[in-house]
Each structure stands twice: as C-alpha cells, then as structure tokens.
C-alpha cells in the first residue's frame, strides 16, 4: 500500500536554525519507522 504523509509548520524566521536541527534529528526517527524519503522546504 502506498501513501503520502505530510505536514506544514509555521516557524518564525528567527527559529530557522532550530528548525533545521530538529528536522535532521526527526528524519532519523522517521526513517527508522519506515519512511523511504523525506523532503524539507523553507519559504
């Protein structure tokens, strides 16, 4: 079964670096739980 799961988060520009660090850490967890691909975007 195929599916796409996603979310949008409003992050203040002042917190961009914190968001990037969080995204790096959470991508490991998502992949450990079966994610095949993770895409991050800003803007």
N, C-alpha and C positions, 0 to 999 in steps of 0.2 A: 504494500500500500504506500503510495506517495502522498506527501503533503508538504505544504509550506507553512511555517510558523514565523510570525514576526511581531515586532512591537516598535512603537515610536516613543521616545522620551524627550521631554523638553529639558534641555540642560543649558544653563546660563553660560555665556562665552567665558566668563571668569573661571568656570569649572571644567574647561575643556581638557586640561591635562589630567585631572582626576578621573574624568570620564574615560579617557584613553586607557589609563591604568586599570580601571575597573573592567573595561571591555577585554583587555588582554587576559586578565585573570578569569573572567567568566567564560571566555571562549574555550579555555581548557576544560572547564566543568561541562559545558555543553557538548564538546566532542567526546568526553568520557561517557556521556549518556547517549551517544549515538548520532549526534549532528555530523553531517557529511561536509557541510560548507557553512561558513559564517561570513557575512558581509556587514561591514560597518560603514556609515556615511555621516558626514557632518555638513550642515548647511541647509 
